[in-house]
Amino acid sequence: MAKEVAINTENLKSYIKASNIPMEIIRKDVPKIEDILEGKKKPTFNQISKIAKRLNLPTGVLLLKQKIDSTATSVNFRTINSQTIDDMSPELRDTILEMQEKQEFLKSEIEDSLDFVGSFTINDSSEDLLHAVQAHLGMDDRKKRLEKYREKISQAGVFVFFNGKVKDNSHRKLDLSEFRGFALSDSKAPIIFINQRDSKTGRLFTLIHEFVHLFLGDSDLYTSKEARSSNSLEALVNKVTGEILVPKQELNNLLTADQTYRQQLSHLAHSFEVSQYVITRRLLDCQFISQKEYDAIIKELDLEFESSPKRKEDSGGNYRLNLNFRMDHNFFNYVNNAVLQNKITYTDAFNIVGVGYKGYQALLKGGKIA
């Protein structure tokens, strides 16, 4: 039996009305559309996908509880940073919608809630928050940190996705200058998405940064500007993230007196597997340098970055390995189990995962995450 999904019928009515598509056209795709609109029958995921395709909307839009202005070039996701995101690109919008769609599916499959999501507030001690996050991340030997932390965060119940484009569309690349990642907070199915076009050190910082946000029950869009934000919430999250990735005591132990702090940045960044920007921020937060020294170093780093050769785009490599790296395997297991239990069809599964037959088979076969 196909899996039924919960929707906001008033929103669906509104979208259909705004489309000006006659009901008899929609009825050809979904014969019992009236029963669905009247709340007498819940639709299947496949039916919602058909309606969305007919209305020229992402499927995820019809699964959201709140209505959005689907015709606007800028979508108002008020749960992201609690503010309007102006001039959002279609690529970012569709990526958020894709993740929300995945989250809605997961919420229908998962019964238990996660205690740590939203367990802290901005008024709580940063030390207590730090210890709580560290308890989930475990011991750190500063080797292959991105891979190890991703595994730990997945074990905690968070679904972690990577991608540098919209789904499998190589023509719709994600803009790193627009965002580095985001978190969608939820007690059952919290999601972290990482922009794969970022450097490995950048991905690591974003992963931990967004994980900390989940402890505060906060959905967040992480940008380059946010990294230098002075608002109290971001200051707290950045402080905890910084201490996890570059502990003050370990930083102090690695500093030497025979070189300036500026001269030691490269070595320190390599040791902690973070960027020189993160090390510079930690030097300021730990009071090794002044604000004036910090500003001067950041200015130098910005100039170096602008003049340095741009990082080459991934050539694609092995499709199966790359797809398996991008996908959260716990999420895929939920989808595939739903297929095996006849809750959804394979067509539903392809839509939920965001791949075709070839991609689905690649995920079934698995692959080493690299």
C-alpha positions in Angstrom: 0.0 0.0 0.0 1.4 3.4 -1.0 2.4 5.7 1.9 0.0 8.6 2.5 1.3 12.0 3.4 -0.2 14.8 5.5 -0.7 18.1 3.7 -2.4 21.5 4.3 -5.5 21.3 2.1 -6.1 25.0 2.3 -2.7 25.7 0.9 -3.3 23.1 -1.9 -6.6 24.8 -2.8 -4.8 28.1 -2.9 -2.0 26.8 -5.2 -4.5 25.2 -7.6 -6.6 28.4 -7.7 -3.5 30.6 -8.4 -2.5 28.2 -11.2 -5.7 28.8 -13.2 -5.5 25.1 -14.2 -9.0 23.6 -14.6 -9.9 21.0 -12.0 -10.7 18.5 -14.8 -7.1 18.6 -15.9 -5.8 17.8 -12.4 -8.5 15.2 -12.1 -6.9 13.3 -15.0 -3.8 12.9 -12.9 -5.5 12.4 -9.5 -9.1 11.2 -10.0 -10.0 11.7 -6.3 -8.6 15.2 -6.0 -11.9 16.5 -4.6 -11.8 14.0 -1.7 -8.2 15.2 -1.0 -9.1 18.8 -1.0 -12.1 18.2 1.3 -9.9 16.3 3.7 -11.8 13.0 3.2 -8.7 11.2 1.9 -5.0 11.7 2.4 -2.9 11.8 -0.8 0.0 9.5 -1.5 3.4 11.0 -2.2 3.1 10.1 -5.9 -0.2 11.9 -6.1 1.3 15.0 -4.6 4.2 14.8 -7.0 1.8 14.6 -10.0 -0.2 17.6 -8.7 3.1 19.6 -8.2 4.3 18.8 -11.7 0.9 19.9 -13.1 1.1 23.1 -11.1 4.8 23.6 -12.0 5.8 23.7 -8.4 8.5 21.7 -6.5 6.9 18.8 -4.7 8.3 20.0 -1.4 6.1 23.2 -1.6 2.9 21.1 -1.3 4.3 19.3 1.7 5.0 22.4 3.8 2.6 23.5 6.5 3.0 27.1 5.7 2.2 28.6 2.3 4.9 30.4 0.4 4.8 32.8 -2.5 5.9 30.4 -5.2 5.7 33.1 -7.9 8.2 35.4 -6.3 11.9 35.4 -7.2 12.7 35.7 -3.5 11.1 33.2 -1.2 10.5 34.2 2.4 11.7 31.4 4.5 11.1 32.9 7.9 12.4 29.9 9.7 15.9 30.5 8.3 17.6 33.1 10.5 14.2 34.4 11.5 14.4 37.0 8.7 13.6 37.5 5.0 16.3 36.3 2.6 16.3 38.9 -0.1 17.2 38.0 -3.7 17.5 34.3 -3.0 18.7 32.4 -6.0 16.4 29.7 -7.6 19.2 27.2 -6.8 19.2 28.0 -3.1 15.4 28.1 -3.0 15.0 24.7 -4.7 17.7 23.2 -2.5 16.0 24.3 0.7 12.7 23.0 -0.7 14.3 19.7 -1.6 15.6 19.3 2.0 12.3 20.3 3.5 10.6 17.7 1.3 13.0 15.1 2.6 12.4 16.2 6.1 8.6 15.9 5.7 9.1 12.3 4.5 11.4 11.4 7.4 9.0 12.9 9.9 6.3 10.6 8.6 8.6 7.6 9.2 10.3 8.4 12.5 8.4 8.1 15.8 11.0 9.1 18.5 12.2 12.7 19.1 15.8 13.7 19.8 16.3 15.2 23.2 19.2 17.5 22.3 17.4 19.5 19.6 16.3 22.8 21.2 17.7 21.7 24.6 19.6 25.0 25.0 18.7 28.7 24.7 20.9 31.8 24.1 20.7 32.5 27.8 22.4 29.2 28.8 26.1 28.9 29.7 28.4 28.5 26.7 30.4 26.0 28.7 27.3 23.8 29.2 26.4 24.0 25.5 30.0 23.2 24.6 30.1 20.1 26.8 26.7 18.9 25.5 27.9 19.2 21.9 31.2 17.5 22.7 29.4 14.6 24.4 27.9 13.7 21.0 31.1 14.3 19.0 33.3 12.2 21.2 37.1 12.2 21.3 39.0 14.1 18.6 42.5 13.2 17.3 42.5 15.9 14.6 42.7 13.4 11.8 40.0 13.1 9.0 37.8 15.3 11.2 35.2 16.0 8.5 34.5 12.3 8.0 34.6 11.4 11.6 32.4 14.3 12.8 29.9 13.6 10.0 29.6 10.0 11.2 29.2 11.1 14.8 26.5 13.7 13.9 24.7 11.1 11.8 24.8 8.7 14.8 23.2 11.4 16.9 20.1 11.3 14.6 20.9 14.2 12.3 20.6 13.8 8.5 23.6 15.3 6.7 23.7 16.0 3.0 26.4 17.4 0.7 25.9 18.8 -2.8 27.3 21.5 -5.0 24.4 21.6 -7.4 20.6 21.2 -7.4 19.9 17.5 -7.0 21.7 15.8 -10.0 21.6 18.8 -12.3 25.2 19.8 -13.1 23.9 22.9 -14.9 22.5 24.4 -11.7 25.5 24.9 -9.5 25.2 26.3 -6.0 26.8 29.7 -5.3 29.3 29.5 -2.5 29.2 33.3 -2.1 25.5 33.0 -1.4 25.7 30.3 1.3 27.9 27.7 2.8 25.3 25.5 4.3 22.1 25.5 6.3 20.3 23.6 9.1 16.6 22.7 9.3 15.8 22.1 12.9 13.3 19.5 13.9 13.0 17.2 16.9 12.5 14.1 14.8 14.5 14.7 11.6 17.0 17.6 11.8 18.9 18.2 8.6 22.2 19.8 7.9 23.1 20.6 4.3 26.7 21.5 3.3 27.6 23.3 0.1 30.0 20.9 -1.5 31.6 23.7 -3.5 33.3 24.9 -0.4 36.8 23.8 0.7 37.2 20.8 3.0 38.1 23.1 5.9 35.1 25.2 5.1 32.8 22.2 5.1 34.1 21.1 8.4 33.4 24.5 10.1 29.9 24.7 8.6 29.1 21.1 9.7 30.0 21.8 13.4 28.5 25.3 13.2 25.1 24.0 12.0 25.2 21.1 14.5 25.5 23.7 17.4 22.6 25.6 16.0 20.4 22.5 16.3 21.1 22.3 20.1 19.5 25.8 20.2 16.5 24.5 18.1 17.5 27.0 15.5 17.2 26.7 11.7 20.1 28.6 10.1 21.4 29.7 6.8 25.2 30.0 7.0 26.9 32.6 4.8 30.3 34.2 4.7 28.8 37.3 6.3 27.4 35.3 9.2 30.9 34.0 10.0 31.9 37.5 11.0 28.5 38.4 12.5 28.5 40.1 15.9 24.9 39.3 16.9 24.6 37.5 20.2 23.3 34.2 18.8 26.0 33.9 16.2 28.6 35.0 18.7 27.6 32.1 20.9 27.5 29.5 18.1 30.9 30.7 16.7 32.5 30.6 20.1 31.4 27.0 20.8 32.3 25.9 17.2 35.7 27.5 17.6 36.4 25.8 20.9 35.5 22.4 19.4 37.6 22.8 16.4 40.5 24.8 17.9 40.6 24.2 21.7 42.3 27.1 23.5 44.7 24.8 25.5 45.8 22.9 22.4 46.2 26.1 20.5 48.4 27.5 23.3 50.5 24.4 23.3 51.2 24.7 19.5 52.1 28.4 19.5 55.8 29.2 19.5 57.7 32.3 20.6 60.2 32.5 17.7 57.5 33.3 15.1 54.8 35.9 14.8 51.2 34.8 15.0 50.8 35.7 11.3 53.8 33.4 10.4 52.2 30.5 12.3 48.8 30.6 10.7 49.5 28.1 7.9 51.0 25.5 10.2 48.2 25.9 12.8 45.5 25.7 10.2 47.0 22.5 8.8 47.3 21.0 12.3 43.6 21.6 13.2 42.3 21.0 9.6 40.6 24.5 9.6 41.1 27.6 7.6 43.5 30.4 8.5 40.5 32.6 9.1 39.3 30.3 11.8 42.7 30.3 13.5 42.9 34.1 13.3 39.4 34.3 15.0 40.5 31.9 17.7 43.6 34.0 18.4 41.4 37.0 18.9 38.8 35.1 21.0 41.5 33.6 23.2 43.1 37.1 23.6 46.4 36.2 21.9 45.9 39.2 19.5 44.1 42.5 19.7 41.1 43.6 17.6 43.5 45.8 15.6 45.9 42.9 14.9 42.9 40.7 14.0 41.6 43.3 11.5 45.1 43.6 9.9 45.5 39.9 9.5 42.0 39.4 8.0 42.7 42.2 5.5 45.9 40.4 4.5 44.1 37.0 4.2 41.4 38.6 2.1 43.9 40.1 -0.3 45.7 36.7 -0.6 42.4 35.0 -1.3 41.5 37.4 -4.0 44.8 37.0 -5.8 45.2 33.3 -5.4 44.2 30.9 -8.2 40.5 29.8 -7.8 39.9 26.3 -6.6 39.1 24.0 -9.5 35.6 22.7 -9.8 35.2 19.0 -9.2 35.4 17.2 -12.5 32.7 14.8 -11.4 34.9 11.7 -10.9 33.2 8.4 -10.2 29.5 9.1 -10.2 28.6 6.3 -7.8 31.2 7.3 -5.2 30.3 11.0 -5.5 26.6 10.3 -5.1 27.2 8.1 -2.1 29.3 10.9 -0.5 26.5 13.4 -1.1 23.7 11.3 0.2 22.8 10.7 3.9 22.7 6.9 4.1 20.3 6.7 7.0 17.9 8.8 5.0 18.3 6.5 2.0 17.7 3.5 4.2 14.4 5.0 5.4 13.3 5.5 1.8 14.3 2.1 0.6 12.7 0.4 3.6 9.5 2.2 2.8 9.7 0.7 -0.7 10.3 -2.8 0.6 7.3 -2.4 3.0 5.1 -1.3 0.1 4.5 2.1 1.7 5.7 3.9 -1.4 6.5 3.0 -5.0 9.9 3.1 -6.6 8.7 6.2 -8.5 7.9 7.8 -5.2 11.4 6.8 -3.9 13.1 8.3 -7.0 11.3 11.6 -6.4 12.0 11.7 -2.7 15.7 10.9 -3.1 16.1 13.1 -6.1 17.7 10.7 -8.5 16.7 8.5 -11.4 17.0 4.7 -11.7 20.7 4.8 -12.3 21.3 7.0 -9.2 19.1 4.8 -7.0 21.0 1.7 -8.1 24.2 3.4 -7.3 23.0 4.2 -3.8 21.8 0.6 -3.3 25.3 -0.7 -4.2 26.9 1.9 -1.9 30.4 3.2 -2.1 33.2 4.4 0.0 32.7 7.9 1.3 35.6 10.1 0.3 
